[in-house]
Amino acid sequence: MFDTIAAISTPRGEGGIGIVRMSGSDSLCILTKIFKPISKKEVSELRNFSINYGHLYDGDEIIDEVLVSIMKGPNTYTKEDIVEINCHGGFLITEKVLELVLKSGARIAEIGEFTRRAFMNGRLDLTQAEAVIDLIHGKTDKSISLSLNQLRGDLREQIDILKKQLLDVSAHVNVVLDYPEEGIDDPLPHDLVENLHNVVNTTDTLIKSYNKGKMIKEGVKTAIVGKPNVGKSSLLNSILREERAIVTHIAGTTRDVIEEVVNLNGIPLVLVDTAGIRKTDDLVENIGVEKSKELIEKADLVLFVVDNSRELDEEDLKIHERIHADKVIGLINKTDVESKLDITPLTKIKKWIKISALEKIGIDSMEKEIYNYVISGQVEDSSQKLVITNVRHKSALEKTKQAVENIFETIDMGLPMDLIAVDLKEALDSLSEVTGEISNEDLLDHIFSNFCVGK
Ligand code: GDP
């Protein structure tokens, strides 16, 4: 049983309402000391899951006119008794209400502590708690929808299925190890070997989905590269004008790290190093071949621009050489003028889009292509619904997959059964790490420190 915590759960500042939330076994007792319902009922007489109008008192002094929601555990967010006080949303008034609650016996909640309790009390597993953070931080529709799937428990369900399959294998292995006299020599029956194959395949698909998930959640790092004067800066401007730029992010003082984020059909496109290609009066800089190399390595996606009005030259070829064929879209710019370009030598580029940055031709097709690249290009099976977005999940699944692959090796080499038992335990433990059945304080501190106060 934990103590009773409280926090302001709405953003700081002036607003229509502010919510002070309490969770813990003393929540209702604390409310009794400070709340008088208009109905003149005692707090203990108020119905569960009711909203009650009344006044908050600090001794004889009225602090605010409020609505109080009463939610008794275990059917609540934390599985504990929760009281939410809807007060007026001024900066000072919410602070005063919080102070009153604290003075009456609650303790101030740490960052993310409500959700941490939901996890500790078994209301959410760790993947669901992480989905709550992602949901709060979500910047586009697509990333929010992935977080909602995870919050619903889709990932946990999949992990449970894998665990069940491994536990079946484990049961067999343990019987063999515990009762050698039974003389079961066939190391593993066929259906259990199938279970192991399934675990390898499913973890592999999930691991592969991470790239896509990460791009949807964190944005697609996109670099526009090409030799000077092909129209990179013009292209950048037309993308920025067309799409609503979400953030212009300038970290530190160097121009190098400017990143602009545009929302492309729900996917954040992070245009990296836009300072390098932006032209202003005091900044005439171009991306040389060396710089392109750096950008190409950093990016999830490269937009390689060539100039329709000129012949290919050494510089185009040098940049082309450095490009990775699996993450590039080729753009033939200046198609509004007569063509002198022959793209035959640029063999790495599988997809070309004809555009004119100046005349705004082909920008739609380019955007469609970028969208397809993110949505389907990264995973082999685009119908696969479950996508992981968290690097912690990815590395735990990699450990699971590796451990099961070790089991196959043990079987192939005819090694003793106890080695299989060791790897099975490793595989099961790694799966339990994903859902948080195995966790440690440091990891939990790290995860919940990403929350905001009051969640
Ligand atoms: P960057 O050096 O690659 O950033 O190229 P800029 O965007 O500065 O463009 C170089 C020159 O090409 C400028 O004079 C642009 O106006 C011109 N330009 C860019 N895009 C087009 C286009 O689609 N058609 C034509 N005709 N000119 C373009």
Residues whose N, C-alpha, C, O or C-beta is under 5 A from the ligand:
A	BS01	GDP	K227 P228 N229 V230 G231 K232 S233 S234 I277 N333 K334 T335 D336 V337 I355 S356 A357 L358 E359
